Amino acid sequence: MESDFNRLSEALFQPYVDGWSQARRDRIQLALVDGGPVLETDVTELLMAMSGDLEQYFLTIVWDTVGLGDPPKRAFVVDSRFFVSRFPSPSGCKHVPDMCVVRTDETGEPLELLVVIEAKGNAQVNGDRGYCKARGSTYSNQAIAYPAGCWTSANVDKAKMLWIGPDYAIGHERGPWGTKGLIPSDVTRYDLGTAFAEQEAARERWIGLGWGELSDKLRSHPDGGLVARVLDTWSRHFV
C-alpha cells in the first residue's frame, strides 16, 4: 500500500502534500491499491500537487488540448483561491473555478492568468439567480461567470477555459457539461432566455477534456500512470 503512494509522493510538491489530511492520504492510497473511492477535492488536490517533470507533462497535455504552443517557463497549476488572493474580485464574488494555470515571477507570485480549469463530475453546473454577486439578482452559473471574469480583477479575456468532465459529455452540443447546465426548456419554464443566450455565448470559449482521455494521456508518463489510477477511481461511476 505504501510503496505506490510513496512513489507518487516523490513526484508531488511536498509542502503542499504535507497539508493533506490523513483521510485524504488514506483515500488516495486505497485508490492506488484496489480502486477505492476518492472525492472530487482529492482529484483536484492531486492535480495541483504535481511538481517538476510530472507537472510540466500535465501542462503539455493542457496546452495541447486548448490549442496553445509549448507551456511558457514558470507556468504552474495553482488553487484558484491562491490566485484570487492576489487578484481579488472587485465585486467580492466568492465563486471561483477549481484551478488556474498562471505565469509567475521568480518568487512564485502570479503575474498572468493563462488557463482556467473547472473539474466536474456528474454534478450540475452550479448556478442560480443571485449566484454571481456582480450580477445582482439575475441568473448566472459557472459556465457563464468564469469566462466573464467577475471572480477576479485579473484579465481573463486571453485566458483559455478548460472544462474537465465525464467523457460522455465532452462533445455534447450544449457544451462540455452536457445537459447539466441550462437547457432549452429552462428558457420558458424559468424565464431564463437571457441567461441561456449568455451560456451559449460562453460555451464558445470552453474547451472540453474527458477524465478518461486525461488518464490515457497521463499513462505515457512513468509517474503519470499513478495519477491516472486515481483519476480512474473518480470517473468509474460516470455513465
N, C-alpha and C positions, 0 to 999 in steps of 0.2 A: 504493500500500500504506500509506504513512504518513498520508495525509490522513484516512481514516476513523478510524484508530486515534487520531490526534491530536485529532480532533473528539470522539471518545468520551472521551478522557482529560480533556478540559475539563469533562466532567460528573462526573468522579470526584474523590475526595479525594486530592490529590496526595501528601501524606506517606505515605499507605497504598500508593499505586501505586509510589512510589519504592522500596518494599521488595520489589517483584516481581522475580523472576529474569528474565534476558534470554530464557530458554527460554519462560517464561510469556508474555512480551510477544510473542514470535515466533508462538506458537500462536494467540493472540488476533488478531494481525494477519492471519495466514493464514485464520482463520475468517471474518474480515470480507471478505477478497478472494475466496476460492474455496471456502469451506466446509471448510477444513482441520480435522482433528480437534482437539478440546480435551479436557481431563481434568475430572473432577468437581470437583477442587480449583480449577481455573481458573474454573469457573462460580460456585462459592460465593464465591471471592475477588472476582469481578466484582460480584456482588450486594452484597457487604459494602462495596465501594469506592464505590458510588453516593453522590452527595452532592447537597446543595441541592435544587433543584426535582425532579430525577430521583429522588432518594431519597424525597422526600415522595410522589411519584407511585406509586412501588413500595409504600410504606406504605399508601397509599389502596387499592391492589389487595389487599394483605394484610388490611386492616381489612374491606373488603367481603366477602372470602372467608370470614373467620372470624366474620362477623356482628356486628362492633362498629360504633360510630358513626364519628366522624372521629378520625384519629390525634391524640393529645394533643401539645401543644408539648413540644419537647425529647425526642422519641422517635427512636431511632436503631437501625439494624441493626448489630450487632456480632458479632465472633467469640465463640462461647460460651466459649472458653478465657480471653478477657479478662474476661468476666463472672464466671467461676468463680474467677479470681484474686482477685476482690473478695469473692465469696461461696463459699468452698471447701466441698467435700463433708465432712461430719462423719466419714464412713467412709473417706475417701480414695479414693473411686471415681474411676477415671481415664476412664471413658467419658462423653463429653459430646455433645449434639446439635451440628449444624453451625453454626447461627446462633441469635441471640436478638434480639428487639426489646425494648429497655429504655427506660425513662424515666430521664433523667439530671438532675443538678443543673447549675448554670451553668458548672461547671468540667469537665463531661463525665463525672463519676463516676456510675456506675449507682446508681439508687435503687430501682427496681422492675422486676421481670420481667413483661413484657406478653405476648409471644408467643414460643413455642419453635418453631424451624423445622428440620426434618430434610429434607435434599435427597438424593434417591435416584435412581439409575438402574435398571438391570436387576438389580442386586446383591441378594443375600439380605439379610434383616434380620439384622444381627449379633446373635448370642446363643449361649449355651451354659450348661452347669452351671458355676457359679463365675464367670459373666460379670460379675455385679454384686457388688462387694466387700461391700456392705451386707447381701447375702442369703446370704453364705457359699457353700456348695456347691450350693445349689438353682439351678434353671434361671431365667434371665432373658434378656431381649433388649431391643433399643432401643425397641420399641413399648410394652413394659411399664415399663421403667425410667425413661424420660424423664418421663412423667406422674407417676410415683411420687416424683420429686424427689430420689433418692438421690445425684445427681451435684452437688448444690449445697445450701448452707444457706439459700438464699433460698426464700421461699414460692412454690410452683408451683401451689397449689390454684386460684387465679383466673386463671392464665395460660392462654391459648389454645394449642392444639397444632396446628401446620400441617405436613402431610407433602406435600412437592412431589415428584412422581414421574411415571413414564410415564402418559400419558393413558389407556391401555387398562386400567390397574389401579385408577384413582381411585375408580370406582364399584363395585368388587368387594365381594361380600358379606362377605369375610374382613377387609376393611379396605383403605385406600388403597395398601397394599403388595401387594395381590393374594394370590398363593399363595407369596410369598417368605418369609413368616413361618411360624409354626406352622400346621399344617393338621390336620383331624380325625384323619387316620391316624397322626399323631405321638403321639396320646394313648395308644394301645395299643402302638404299635411301640417307643416310648421311655419309656413310663410318665410322660407329661407332662400328665396331666389337670388338675392344679392350675395349671400354667403356662398351659395353653390357656385355662382359665377366666379367668385374670388378663389374658391378651391380649384376650379377648372383652370384658372389662370396660373395659380401656384403650382399645379401639377406639372406644368411645363418645365419647372426648374428642378423637380425632384428626379433623381436617378435611383433605380432600384437595384438591390443586390440581395439574393436569397441566402438564407443561412446555410443551406446545403451547398450552394455554389461557393460560398466563402470557405466552408470546411474543405471542399475539394481543392481549392487553391492553396490553402494553408498546408495541406499534406505534402506539398512539394518542398517544404522546408523541414529540416530534421526536428526542430522543436515545435514547429507549427502543427505537426501531427498530433501532439499532445493537446494543444489548444483545440484542434478540430474535434477531438474525442469529447471534450467538454461541451462544445457547441452542439454536437450531435445529440447529447442528452437533453439539451434545451429545446431543440427543434423536433425531437422524436414524436411529441404529441400533436404536432401541427398536421392537420388533414386538409 
